[in-house]
Amino acid sequence: MSSNNEIMPNERGNRPPLFRKMNYILMGVGALLLIIGYICLSGGKVPDDVFDGEIFNTRRLVVAPILMFLGLVTEIVAIMWHPKTPKTDNE
């Protein structure tokens, strides 16, 4: 007799895939948010002896961290999310 925590094989005898299509879509969205956040965070080339006030703009201080945080949360959800499967007669 098997416990409820055990992964049951399907009809062909192999296990279902760990990640499904929606997991990969969410991972792609999360990666895209992270990339956009890092691009927003990046700055231009300024010599070391010159002060540039552009480092304190809203894009770098507010928008970029929010995008990166949303990207990380999306990646966590993409990894942890598992769709509910319908129960069969033998369960």
N, C-alpha and C positions, 0 to 999 in steps of 0.2 A: 504494500500500500504506500502511496506517495504522499508527501506533505503538500500543503498549499503553496509553499515557497519554491518548490521545485519547478524548473522550466520543463514543460512537456513538449516532446517533439511533435511536429505536424505529421500529416499523412505520409509524406515521403521519408520520414525518419530523421530529418534535420531540424535544427532549431530555427526559429524565426530571426530575421535580421535584428541586430541591436538597435540601429538607427533606421528610421523610415524616411520617406521623402520629405515630410514636413520638418523633421529634425535638421536635414541638410539645408533646407530653405531658410530656416531660422538661423542656422550657423552662418550662412552667407550674408544674411541681413546684419547680424551682429558684427561680422568681420568688416562689412562695408561701413557700418557706423563707427567702428574703431579707426579705420583708415581715414575717414572724413574728419574725425576728431583730431587725429594726429596732424593732418594737413592744416586744419584750422589753428592748431597750436604752434605750428612752425612759424619762424620769422624770416625776415630778410637778412641780407648781409650788411652788417654795420661794423665799422672799425671799433676796436676795443676802447679807444680814447674818446669816442663820441657818444653822448647820451641820446637815446632815441625814445621818445615818449610813446611810440607805437606799441611797446611791450605791455602797456597798461590798457589796451583797448578792450571793448566788451567781447569781441570775438575770441580773444585769447584767454580772458579771465572767466567768462561765463559760458559761452557757447561750446567751446572745445571740451571742457571738463564734463559738461552735461552729455554731450554726444558720446564721449568715451565711457561714461558711467552707464548710459543706456546700452551701449554695445556690449559691455561686460555682463550686464543683467540679461540681455538677450542671449548671449552665449551660454550662460548658466541655465536658463530656461530651455534652450535647445538641447542641452545635454541631459537634463533631468526629465524632460517631458516624454511621456510614454502614453500612446493612445490606449483607450480601453478596448479590449477585444471582446467580442460577444462570446458568451459561455456556450459550450457545446453540451450535448446530453451526458457525456461521461464524466463531467466535472461535478 
